[in-house]
C-alpha cells in the first residue's frame, strides 16, 4: 500500500485541478530543489523543505528548518520534530496545500519525469495571468524553417503531418499524411506516433509515445522540430535563488466551498461525528497538562408558564365548588 498526495497551489487564481502524486516508497522529499519527489516551484518553498517518512506503522512529516515553516491542519509544527499524520491531513508548505492519503493502491509510482512535468504545471498555475509559460515548437529546417507554433492550452491535440487537415502542417514528402500528434494535458505534452511509415525519432531513437522534456528534438519525415517549455527554465532558475520569507496565502482563502453540512449539535460537533478527535500526546504543549476547570453550573429552577397558570385556576375553582357542595350536604343533614 502506498501514499497519495493531492497538491494545490494557494498562489494560483481561479479554479484548478489538484496535481496528484502517488508513491510506494518509505520517504518522500518535498521542496523546491531538483532532488525533491514533490517539487513546488515558488521561493516561499525551501530547496529541501520537509519530508514524509514511514516510521513503524505510521507516517510522519518533518520540517527541515524551512524559512516559512510547515503546517499540519493549519498548525505550525516544530522543526526537526516528526509530526504523526492521519489520513486526510492537510500539509501546508510555502503556499501549497498537500492532502495526505495513506493505504492507497498505487498503479504507478510517480517518476522523476512526472515530478518534473507536474512542477512545470504548478509553475504555470502560480504565475500571474499576464505572464505566460506556454510550451511551443520551433521548426528547424525545411520550407517552414524558423516558424514558431505556440501549443493551445490543455486539453488539446495537435496533429502533425503533410496533410492539409493537420493543425501543424509540414510540407515534407517523407512525412505521413497524419504522422503524429502532440497531446497537450495539464501534466505536460505527449508525442504519439499515429502509425506513420517512417516513425517518430526523438534524438536517434524511435518512440511510439513519450512525454516531452524541454528542448527535446523530434524528427518527423525529414523535418526537425524542437519542443520548448519555458516553465522548465523557470523551475530550474528557482533552485538557485534565495528563499523568500513571506506569509503564504491562507488555505481557507482558496479552498473550494464545503458541501452543505448537517446541522451542528449544541456542543458544536456534527451528528455524523459524535466524538471529536483527541490530539496526539506530542501535540500537547509542556506545562498545559492540568485539566481545564469545570464551569460552575446554575441551579435549575422551574419556570411557570401560562398553561400552568390556567391549570392552577381551574384546580382552585373545582376545589371551591367541592367545598361548597360538602358544606351544603352538611347543612341539609
C-alpha positions as CSV (number, residue, x, y, z in Angstrom):
1,X,0.0,0.0,0.0
2,X,1.2,3.5,-0.8
3,X,0.7,7.2,-0.3
4,X,-1.2,9.7,-2.4
5,X,-0.7,13.4,-2.2
6,X,-3.2,15.9,-3.7
7,X,-1.4,19.2,-4.3
8,X,-2.9,22.6,-4.9
9,X,-1.2,25.9,-5.2
10,X,-2.7,28.6,-3.0
11,X,-0.9,31.2,-5.2
12,X,-3.0,30.3,-8.2
13,X,-6.0,32.3,-9.2
14,X,-9.2,30.7,-10.3
15,X,-10.3,27.1,-10.1
16,X,-7.6,24.5,-10.7
17,X,-7.3,20.7,-10.5
18,X,-5.2,19.0,-7.9
19,X,-1.8,17.7,-9.0
20,X,-1.8,14.0,-8.0
21,X,1.4,12.2,-6.7
22,X,1.5,8.6,-5.8
23,X,4.4,6.8,-4.0
24,X,5.2,3.4,-2.7
25,X,8.4,4.4,-1.1
26,X,9.1,5.0,2.6
27,X,10.5,8.5,2.3
28,X,9.1,11.4,0.2
29,X,11.0,14.7,0.0
30,X,9.1,17.9,-0.5
31,X,10.9,21.1,-1.7
32,X,11.9,23.5,-4.4
33,X,15.1,21.7,-5.4
34,X,15.8,19.3,-8.3
35,X,16.0,16.2,-6.0
36,X,12.6,16.6,-4.4
37,X,10.0,13.9,-5.0
38,X,7.3,16.7,-4.8
39,X,8.8,19.8,-6.4
40,X,7.0,23.0,-5.6
41,X,8.1,25.9,-7.8
42,X,8.0,29.0,-5.5
43,X,10.5,31.0,-3.5
44,X,8.3,30.6,-0.4
45,X,9.3,26.9,-0.5
46,X,12.8,26.0,0.7
47,X,15.0,23.8,-1.5
48,X,14.7,20.9,1.0
49,X,11.6,22.0,2.9
50,X,10.1,18.9,4.5
51,X,9.8,15.1,4.2
52,X,7.2,12.4,4.8
53,X,8.5,9.1,6.2
54,X,7.2,5.8,7.3
55,X,8.1,5.2,11.0
56,X,7.0,1.8,12.1
57,X,3.3,1.5,11.1
58,X,2.6,5.2,10.7
59,X,3.7,8.1,8.5
60,X,5.2,11.3,10.0
61,X,6.1,14.7,8.4
62,X,9.2,16.6,9.4
63,X,10.1,20.2,8.7
64,X,13.8,20.6,7.9
65,X,14.1,24.2,9.2
66,X,12.3,25.7,6.2
67,X,12.2,29.5,6.1
68,X,8.4,29.7,6.1
69,X,7.8,26.6,8.2
70,X,5.4,23.7,7.7
71,X,1.8,23.4,8.9
72,X,-0.4,20.4,9.5
73,X,-4.1,21.2,9.7
74,X,-3.3,24.9,10.0
75,X,-0.9,24.5,13.0
76,X,2.8,25.2,12.5
77,X,5.0,22.2,13.5
78,X,8.3,22.3,15.4
79,X,11.3,22.0,13.0
80,X,13.1,18.6,13.1
81,X,10.5,17.0,15.3
82,X,8.4,14.3,13.4
83,X,4.7,15.0,13.4
84,X,2.4,12.0,13.0
85,X,0.0,12.2,10.1
86,X,-3.6,11.0,9.9
87,X,-5.3,10.1,6.7
88,X,-6.8,13.2,5.1
89,X,-4.4,15.6,7.0
90,X,-3.6,18.9,5.1
91,X,0.1,19.8,5.0
92,X,0.8,23.4,4.1
93,X,4.2,24.2,2.5
94,X,5.1,27.7,1.3
95,X,1.7,28.4,-0.1
96,X,0.9,24.9,-1.4
97,X,-1.6,22.5,0.3
98,X,-0.9,18.8,0.2
99,X,-3.7,16.5,1.3
100,X,-2.2,13.2,2.6
101,X,-3.9,9.9,1.9
102,X,-2.4,6.6,3.1
103,X,-3.1,3.0,2.4
104,X,-3.9,3.6,-1.3
105,X,-3.1,1.1,-4.1
106,X,-0.6,2.8,-6.4
107,X,-0.9,1.8,-10.0
108,X,2.3,3.5,-10.9
109,X,4.6,5.4,-8.6
110,X,5.3,9.0,-9.6
111,X,8.6,9.0,-11.6
112,X,11.2,11.8,-11.7
113,X,9.9,12.6,-15.2
114,X,6.4,13.1,-14.0
115,X,7.6,15.1,-11.0
116,X,9.3,17.5,-13.4
117,X,6.2,17.7,-15.5
118,X,3.9,18.4,-12.5
119,X,6.4,21.1,-11.3
120,X,6.1,22.8,-14.7
121,X,2.4,22.7,-14.5
122,X,2.4,24.2,-11.0
123,X,4.7,26.9,-12.2
124,X,2.3,27.9,-15.0
125,X,-0.6,28.0,-12.5
126,X,1.4,30.0,-10.0
127,X,2.5,32.9,-12.2
128,X,0.3,36.0,-12.6
129,X,-2.2,35.7,-15.5
130,X,-0.3,38.4,-17.6
131,X,2.8,36.2,-17.6
132,X,2.9,33.1,-19.9
133,X,4.9,29.9,-19.8
134,X,3.0,28.1,-22.5
135,X,5.0,25.4,-24.4
136,X,5.8,25.9,-28.1
137,X,7.6,24.2,-31.0
138,X,10.1,25.6,-33.5
139,X,10.6,24.1,-36.9
140,X,14.3,23.9,-37.5
141,X,14.6,23.0,-41.2
142,X,12.6,22.7,-44.5
143,X,10.2,25.1,-46.1
144,X,8.9,26.3,-42.7
145,X,12.3,26.7,-41.1
146,X,12.1,29.2,-38.2
147,X,8.3,29.0,-37.7
148,X,7.3,29.1,-34.1
149,X,4.0,27.5,-33.1
150,X,2.5,28.0,-29.6
151,X,0.6,25.0,-28.4
152,X,-3.0,25.5,-27.4
153,X,-4.0,25.3,-23.7
154,X,-5.0,21.9,-22.3
155,X,-6.7,19.7,-23.1
156,X,-5.8,19.7,-26.8
157,X,-4.5,17.5,-29.6
158,X,-2.3,18.9,-32.4
159,X,-1.9,16.6,-35.4
160,X,1.4,16.8,-37.2
161,X,1.9,15.7,-40.8
162,X,1.9,16.6,-44.5
163,X,-1.9,16.5,-44.7
164,X,-3.6,19.9,-45.1
165,X,-6.0,18.9,-42.3
166,X,-3.2,18.8,-39.7
167,X,-3.0,21.6,-37.2
168,X,0.8,21.5,-37.7
169,X,1.2,21.1,-41.4
170,X,4.6,20.0,-42.7
171,X,5.3,20.2,-46.5
172,X,7.5,17.1,-46.3
173,X,7.1,14.2,-48.7
174,X,8.7,11.8,-46.2
175,X,6.1,12.6,-43.5
176,X,2.9,10.6,-43.4
177,X,-0.4,12.4,-44.0
178,X,-1.2,12.2,-40.3
179,X,2.2,11.3,-38.9
180,X,2.0,12.1,-35.2
181,X,0.1,14.1,-32.6
182,X,1.0,16.3,-29.7
183,X,-1.4,15.8,-26.8
184,X,-1.4,18.8,-24.5
185,X,-2.5,18.0,-21.0
186,X,-2.4,19.6,-17.6
187,X,0.7,17.5,-16.7
188,X,2.7,18.0,-19.9
189,X,2.9,17.4,-23.6
190,X,3.0,13.8,-25.1
191,X,4.1,13.0,-28.6
192,X,2.4,10.0,-30.1
193,X,3.1,8.2,-33.4
194,X,-0.1,7.7,-35.4
195,X,1.1,4.7,-37.3
196,X,3.4,6.6,-39.6
197,X,5.6,4.8,-42.2
198,X,8.9,6.3,-41.0
199,X,8.1,6.6,-37.3
200,X,8.9,9.4,-34.9
201,X,12.5,9.9,-33.8
202,X,13.5,11.5,-30.5
203,X,17.2,12.1,-30.9
204,X,18.3,8.9,-32.8
205,X,15.7,6.7,-31.2
206,X,12.2,5.7,-32.4
207,X,9.4,6.4,-29.9
208,X,5.8,5.3,-30.0
209,X,4.7,7.6,-27.2
210,X,6.7,9.8,-24.9
211,X,6.2,12.8,-22.6
212,X,8.3,15.6,-23.9
213,X,11.0,17.5,-21.9
214,X,12.2,21.0,-22.6
215,X,14.3,21.3,-25.7
216,X,13.6,17.7,-27.0
217,X,14.1,17.5,-30.7
218,X,11.8,15.4,-32.9
219,X,12.3,14.2,-36.4
220,X,9.1,13.7,-38.5
221,X,10.0,12.7,-42.0
222,X,12.9,14.9,-42.8
223,X,11.7,17.8,-40.6
224,X,13.2,18.6,-37.3
225,X,11.0,20.1,-34.6
226,X,12.3,21.4,-31.2
227,X,9.9,21.4,-28.3
228,X,10.4,24.1,-25.7
229,X,8.7,24.6,-22.4
230,X,9.5,28.0,-20.7
231,X,8.1,26.7,-17.4
232,X,11.0,24.2,-17.2
233,X,13.6,27.0,-17.3
234,X,11.6,28.9,-14.7
235,X,11.5,25.9,-12.4
236,X,15.3,25.3,-12.8
237,X,16.1,29.0,-12.2
238,X,14.1,28.9,-8.9
239,X,16.5,26.4,-7.4
240,X,19.4,28.9,-7.3
241,X,17.6,31.8,-5.7
242,X,17.2,32.6,-2.1
243,X,14.2,31.7,-0.1
244,X,11.5,34.4,0.2
245,X,10.3,34.9,3.8
246,X,6.6,35.6,3.3
247,X,3.2,34.9,4.9
248,X,1.8,32.5,2.3
249,X,-1.8,32.8,1.3
250,X,-4.3,31.1,3.7
251,X,-5.6,27.8,2.5
252,X,-9.1,28.8,3.7
253,X,-9.0,31.7,1.1
254,X,-8.6,29.3,-1.8
255,X,-10.3,26.1,-0.6
256,X,-13.4,25.2,-2.5
257,X,-16.7,25.7,-0.5
258,X,-17.6,22.7,1.5
259,X,-20.8,20.8,0.8
260,X,-23.8,21.6,2.9
261,X,-23.0,20.1,6.3
262,X,-25.7,18.6,8.7
263,X,-26.8,21.0,11.4
264,X,-24.3,21.1,14.3
265,X,-25.3,19.8,17.7
266,X,-25.4,22.2,20.7
267,X,-21.8,21.4,21.6
268,X,-20.6,22.3,18.0
269,X,-20.0,18.8,16.9
270,X,-21.6,17.2,13.8
271,X,-24.2,14.5,14.2
272,X,-22.1,12.3,11.9
273,X,-19.0,12.9,14.1
274,X,-20.4,12.3,17.7
275,X,-16.9,12.2,19.1
276,X,-14.2,14.7,18.4
277,X,-10.7,13.6,17.7
278,X,-8.3,13.6,20.6
279,X,-4.9,15.3,19.9
280,X,-1.7,13.3,19.8
281,X,0.2,13.2,23.1
282,X,3.1,15.1,21.4
283,X,0.7,17.9,20.3
284,X,0.1,18.9,24.0
285,X,2.4,21.7,25.0
286,X,4.5,21.2,28.1
287,X,3.0,22.8,31.2
288,X,-0.5,22.5,29.8
289,X,-1.3,19.1,31.2
290,X,-3.6,20.3,34.0
291,X,-7.3,19.6,33.4
292,X,-9.4,22.5,32.4
293,X,-11.6,24.0,35.2
294,X,-15.1,22.8,35.2
295,X,-17.5,25.7,34.8
296,X,-20.0,26.3,37.6
297,X,-23.5,25.1,36.8
298,X,-26.5,27.2,37.6
299,X,-29.3,25.8,39.7
300,X,-32.1,24.8,37.6
301,X,-35.5,26.3,38.7
302,X,-38.9,25.6,37.2
303,X,-40.3,28.4,35.1
304,X,-44.1,28.9,35.5
305,X,-45.8,29.1,32.1
306,X,-49.2,30.4,31.0
307,X,-50.5,26.8,30.7
308,X,-49.5,26.1,34.4
309,X,-51.5,29.2,35.5
310,X,-54.6,28.0,33.7
311,X,-54.4,24.6,35.4
312,X,-53.9,26.3,38.8
313,X,-57.0,28.4,38.3
314,X,-59.2,25.5,37.2
315,X,-58.0,23.4,40.1
316,X,-58.9,26.2,42.5
317,X,-62.4,26.6,41.1
318,X,-63.0,22.8,41.3
319,X,-61.7,22.8,44.9
320,X,-64.0,25.7,45.8
321,X,-67.1,24.0,44.3
322,X,-66.3,20.8,46.2
323,X,-66.0,22.6,49.5
324,X,-69.3,24.4,48.9
325,X,-71.0,21.1,47.9
326,X,-69.8,19.5,51.1
327,X,-71.0,22.4,53.2
328,X,-74.4,22.2,51.6
329,X,-74.7,18.5,52.3
330,X,-73.8,19.1,56.0
331,X,-76.5,21.8,56.3
332,X,-79.1,19.6,54.7
333,X,-78.4,16.8,57.1
